[in-house]
């Protein structure tokens, strides 16, 4: 029988929590993940109406994009919607889980889904993450180097952009003296031993460190394998904020915005002054993405689409780019489909349901 933690595990394999921004609170918001799961309700935000919907359906898992417990609080008295939601979830033994900026930042996440809906090609991360890569170095007897490399690759090491199985290998000699209580794979206790070895260097995302270490230890023949991790300052172009891409062919800017309005079911597209240029290169960021305007301009994009922007942002873009704001909810409602795809691929018969509650707090007259 499936447990709640099994469903959550699949989401976190796709969008590791370590990819979330420092201000975020993605992950389990409330509830016991070790209970059997009866079904999952998928939504953008958690409200009392959503919790009531889950209770009525006898589903004990709610998966949202925005965290319910985003701001800290010191008591649970029911004085706010968030507190009432948490109290009701606890009373009915519900689990509430959120995948927020980790789902924004991961390759294949929110912005990739938006880019796919628009039809962008040659897409790349607009603002890649830094300080999220490690270099792993280990030393292996020559005869076992191939086996160790393959196991490391299968555990998630060696990915650079669109390449995998990447490593650097150098042959040399290793020396060691085994202690009296040791059981050396080669050499004898108390004697200095020299062994022909390969130094293997490979790149891993920091969140794969534990998995790669376990994989290494499972096949390395030495009783005490030597391995090191070095932090890298490199940008990781497989995770980060926003997306930049290209349309198959140029479009008139006005017609393009009309198409965006239809795709995302937007009641009103707010935009800066038209630049007089057609649209070919497009930058996007779901939610509150105005902080990426400088990166969008630097990428050479003709238009930047996001969910929120401030009044002055429409001035500040000047004639450098067309800024189009489609609404926070409208830009991220597609997250429900991402959750559905992740879970149904692994558990095709599991009960999943899109919330029928209209969660958009912004109304248009």
N, C-alpha and C positions, 0 to 999 in steps of 0.2 A: 504493500500500500504506500502511496505517495505521502510524504510529509511536506509541510510548508517549506522547510529548509531546502528540499529538493528543487522546488520551483525557483526559489530565490537564488540557489546556486547556479542555475542556468542563466539567469539574468546577469549575475556578477561575473560569470565566465565571459560574457559578451561585453559587459561594461563594468570593469573592476572599480570598486569603490575608491581605490587609490588615485583614480583619474579625476576625482571631483576637486573642485576649487576649495581653497582653505576656508572660505566663508560658508560653505554648504553643510548640509546635514542629511545627506543621502543615506539610505540603508533602512534597517528596521526601525520604525517609529514607535511601535507598541505591539505587544503580543508574544506568545510562545511559539517559536518556529518549529518545535519538535512535535507538535500535534499533527494528526492526520489532516490533510487538506481536502475540503469538500468542494472547492471551486474557487475561481479567482475573478474578481470584478476589476476591470481596467478603466482608469480614468486619468484626467489631467490634474485635478485637484480633489481633495477629500473634504466633503461637507457632511453635515448631519443627514441630508437627504441621500447622499451616496451610501452612508453607513446603513441607513434604513433599508435602502435597496438591497444591499448585501444580506442583511438579516432576513428580509422577506424571501430571498432566493436560497437561503440556507448556505451561503458561501461564507467561509471564514477567512478569506484572504482578499485584501484590497491592494492593488498595485497602482501607484500614482506616479506622475512625473514630478510634481512639486511636493516637497516634504511638508507634512502636516505640522510637525514640530520644528519650525524654522527658527523662531526666536526663542530665547531662553525664558523660562517662567519658574517661579518659586513655589507655586501652590496649584492645586487642582480643586477649584471651587465651582466650576461651571459658569464663570462670569463671561467667558468668551466662547466663540464658536469652536476654536481649537480645543479648549479645555473640555467642552461638552462632547466633542468628537472622541477625545481620548477616553473620557469616563465611560461613554457608551460602548466604545470598542472593548474596553476591559470588562465591562459588565457582560458582554455577549461573547467574550473569548475570541475576539477577532484579531488578526494580524494585519497591520498596515505597513506597507513597504514603499519606499520611494527610490527611484533612480533618476537623479536630476542632472547636475553638471557632468557627472561621469558619463551619462548617456549623451549629453551634448558634445563632450570632448572626444569620444571614441570614434574610430573609423567605422563608418556604417551606421552612425547614430543619427540624431535629430537632423543635423544640417545636411548630412548625406541624403536623408530621406526627402528633405525639401528640394535639394538639388535634383534628385530623381524626378520629382513631380514636375519641376520646371522643364526638365529635359536637358540639363547641362552635361557637357562632355569635358574630358581632360580635367577633372576636378582635383583640387588639392586643398590641404588645410590652409586657412588664411593666416592663422597665428599659431604655429606649432608650439607644443609644450617644451619646456626646458627642464633639466635636472630630473628627468624621468628614465634615463638610460644608465645601465651599468656595463662595464666590461668585465667579463669573467675570464680568468686565467687558471688553467690547471695543468698538471704534469702527469703523463700517462706512459706506461711501457709501450714501446713502438707497436707491439703485436696487438694491443688493445685500443689503440688510438681511434681506429675507424668505428669500433663499437661504441666507444664513449661519445664520439662526435655525433653519431646518429641519434643516440638517446638524448643528448642535449638539444639537438634540433627538434626532436619530437616533443620535447617539454616546453618549447617556445623560444629557444635561443636561436641566434643567427639570422634574424630578420632585419634587413636594411631596405627601406622603401618597398619596391615591388620584387625584391630578391629575397630568397630564403637560403638556408644551409650555408650561411656566410661564416667563414672562420679564417684565422691565420695560424699556420702551423710551422714550428721550427724544431728540428731534431738536434739533440744534444745529449749530454750525460748528466744524470742525477746521482748524488751520493747520499748515503745515510748509514747510520749504525743502529741496528735494532737492539733494544734493551732486553734484559733477562726475561721479563714477563711478557714479551711480545711474541707474536706468531707471524713472522714476516712472510709475505708472498714470495719474495726472492731474497737471497742472501741468508746469512746465519746470525743468530743472536750474538752480540758482542763483537762482531767483525764489521769493519768498514766495507760497504758494498758500493760498487759503481754499476749503474744500469742505463742502457740506452733508452732514452725517453723522448716523447714529443711534448712540446709546449703548445697547448691549444688555447687560442684567444677567440672569444666570440662576444657578441653584443646581446644583451637581454633587457627587456623592459623591467624596471625596478619591481613591479608587482609580481613578476614571475620568478623572483629570487628564490623563494622557498621551494617552489615546484621544481625548478632547475637543480637546486641543491639536492633535493631528494632523489631526483633522477640520476645525478652524478654518483651519489653514494650507493645507489642500487646496483651499479655495474662496475664501478672502479675496483680493480683487483687489489689495491693496497689496503692494508689494515688501517692506515692513517693517511688518506689522500690529502695532498696539498692543493689548495685552491684559494684564489683571492678574488675580491670584487673591488673594482675601482669606479667611483662616480664620474660620470661624463657631463660636460657642459653643453654637449651637442643638442641642437633642436631635434625633437622626434617628430618627423613629418607624418606619422601615422596616428597622432592624437593632438588635439588642440581646439581652438575656438574658430568657428566660422568656416566657410567654404568659398573658394573661388573657382569658377569654371567658365565654359564657353557654350553659347547656343550653336546649333548646327549651322545657322545662317543669321545674318543681322535682321533685327526687327525694328520697326518704327517704335519709338519710346512710348507714345500714347497707346498704341495697340498692344504693346507688351504689358503695360500696366492693366489694361482691360483683361488680358489673359490671366494675369496674376490674380485679379479680383475674382475671376470665375473659378480658378483652380482652388483657391483657399476659401471660397465662399465668404468673401469679405464684404461687409456692408459699406465700408468707406476706406479707400486707400488714400492716406495722407502722403503727399510728396513735395519735394522741393521744386524749384523752377526747372523746367526742361532745359537741357544744355544745348539743344539743337543737334545733338549727335544721335545716330542710331544705336541700338543696344546689341552688343555682341558678347562682351565680357560681363559676367554677373558675379557679384559677391553676395552671400547670404549669411545670416545668423539668426536663428530662432530666438524668441524671447526678447530680453533686454540687451540688444547687441550694439547699441550706439557707440560703446567704447571701442569698437573695431573700425569706426569710420576712417581713421588715419591709415590702417592696414588695407582697407578696401580701396582707398585712393592710391596707395602705393602699389597695389597689385595691378593697377591699370584698368580696373573695372569701370564699366560705363554706368552701372547702377548698383546700389547696395540696398538689399531688401532685409528688413528686420522687423521685430514685433513692437518695439518701443523706441522712442527718441524724444529728447527734450526740445522745447521751442527754439532755443538758440542753435541746436544742431542743424536745423534747416537753413539758417543763415551761414553757419560755419563751413558747410560744404561748398559754398560759393558756386562757381561754375565747374568745379573739379569732378563732380559726380552727381548723378541723380539719386536722391535718397527717397526710398519708398517704405512707408511704415504701414504694416497690414494688421497690427493688433497682436498682443502677446498670446492670447488664447488661440487665435486663428493660425499663428505660425507654429504652434507646438501641439495642436490637437492630434497631429499625426503620430505622436508618441504611443498612443494606444495601439496603433497598428504594428509598431516596432515590438512592443511587449508580446502581442499576439503571435507574431512571426517567430520570435525567440522560443516561446514556450511550446507552441503547437508543433514546431519542428522536432523537438525532443519528445514531447508527450502528445501525440496527435489525437488521442481520445480524451484528454483532460478537459474538464468543463471550464470554458472561458466565456466571458460575456463583457461586451462594451457597456459602460454605464449609459442609461437613458436620460440621466439628469443633465439639464442644460447648465453647465458650470461657468459659462462666460459671465464674469461679473460686470463687464462693460456692455451697456445697452445702447442701441442706436435708434433715434427717433425718426 
